[in-house]
């Protein structure tokens, strides 16, 4: 498993500013959400969940703002929406509580159940789309899970309109991948920022390793399958050579910034990237404080090791909000009263894209060698007719390679270097003379 | 991490290990032949149905998606109350066989690679059964998954963790996945090694959690530097990640300077404590196994249906046996084809002779490609040494065609 080292641009901290203050022209839009960054959002509150507020703006657009970002909510007395019955929880606490505290107990799945809620005020069941970030293990290993190859940001951008068209409310990024190329990280971060603006976006982990952990790291809300594990984010290349010096400093800094944006302690990611211990204290209110040394009461990652966190620990130390084995359980731990699976077109597209990329990747490898066989022979043939015959075959293979790029534009860059195909076209031209 | 400096004694045969020569996998010959009903309709309503699938041979080759899927499809139509997997698999034979010895420690380097196979296979009988509305007992419930362990060593050690109900035979052993943190010794940077170990152990722990098992056990099985002691409170184990707090030491740190490194003799007899290998007694004591059972009657008794059960067995083995024969035959054919390829005289005197040889070679290469495509990961690389992989065959075919074009 290779990670691609590259020079990073500076990552801009903070949320992108949008049209923050909306005109409150009429009394119909009297509710207000005052955000911690000073912005005020006015409209009609549709749902006041323990973890988020849904508000309809003057232009009809619906936004979701998480309680962790909200300073206060002001409601017009006449327009107060129906609230779910669940009691409000501390922002710092997960929506679904952790499992049993007895560590020797067999895996508790959902932990304490949330208080029953009333149905959503306006639109009924929550529409949840589950997109596979990497093929689930149920695919029996038939498709690889490389970030940048089978799992690529282009596909995740393509499905945005499909999700919008299907009126999805929640997008679940179901992760099962052993990692891949770090050049995809920033792209995924950008895409998931867009997702978060449009939908409640959560991560659901089967196995989120390396680049597959770092890509969705920007999403705040994480859940685990019982078998889930996440971490192991050491960047390396070639013969298991770790990134060092400037490159290491860059990638550590990049992920520190992403951690802060996701409102997550950067020490967790740091312990996943380098050999650094991670310990924690849990106070009486359940707040977790992390340390990159041994001063905490609990050892999450011992010295001399790289952190991969599993489901029970993830919930215990408030890294994840809950454990869920099925979409139904996930809906429950997310605090959803009613839930339906939606976004099937997007799900199918992502799955097909992974399969197509798998085929393309395998075909690329063989076709590139076949091309070399043909062009190599053509170079050494003096007889023009024979040379043109080989060039014709070389052209055919090159054309196949070009078609494969339409499935994954990165194939060229990953395997032969950017611009290689154009170079070969020129070479064929030159040899044809 | 303490460096293990021991003189290599040499390779040793471990009981229950698989052979690397091509052969039909070992079957469980000690069980009764199935003489029971031919369909679920013949089973009395009050009887419980136990469907048994024997897992034996080489994980990834014999125990493979294709036969497991077929076995489960057969099981499904019996609406079993209990789906029992009898595990009788030794160390892996793909790569390092027979419980590899590295610097005097028992290290199966392939074990954690095969864990990925288990991760995938188990989805068929855990999530697959859970999510299939047609998979149910005659009472409309889901069948209880049971692991019945005779030998689960090396990569097979991950199987017992996937079901909440586990039984051991009295002579069972479970483990052989130890010394994980030595598997990549000498390769690459330390931090990358640790990353690889952490990923593997994290996934293994995940399997244990999913199966409802305590993660301390699998950690103690895997890492030499993981120390574990246990006390028993009300008969239940309470684990401590140190060597002294618990009343019983399960695994120490294997420090040779402190005289705590296991000897090879101890490891051979599963008597060491550098890493955890559990036998029936320990499995019971640690709460990992519910009981020790040596016969199907005992098993039925422990499942609470000794007086009224029907055992369906043999049908579950059929797909595995058939698959093993197919794969073994395919491996043999590939070796034969390789031998034929080596006998082809490519240096014919005439163009016609040379092209005929090339055409023959192309035909042989296509046969090999077809075998690879059909049996893929089930093929044991050691059994087909020298046979080129499918993509190399394709390139070779391209070269031969080119030779035919250019040889005029």
Interface residues (C-beta under 8 A of the other chain):
Chain A: X103 X104 X106 X107 X136 X137 X138 X139 X140 X141 X178 X207 X209 X210 X225 X226 X227 X228 X229 X230 X231 X232 X233 X234 X236 X239 X240 X241 X242 X274 X275 X304 X305 X306 X307 X308 X309 X310 X311 X312 X325 X326 X362 X365 X366 X369 X370 X373 X374 X377 X381 X386 X389 X390 X393
Chain B: X1 X65 X116 X117 X119 X120 X121 X123 X124 X127 X128 X130 X131 X164 X184 X187 X188 X189 X190 X191 X192 X193 X194 X195 X196 X197 X198 X199 X201 X202 X203 X205 X206 X207 X209 X210 X212 X213 X214 X215 X236 X237 X238 X239 X377 X391 X394 X395 X398 X399 X402 X405 X406 X408
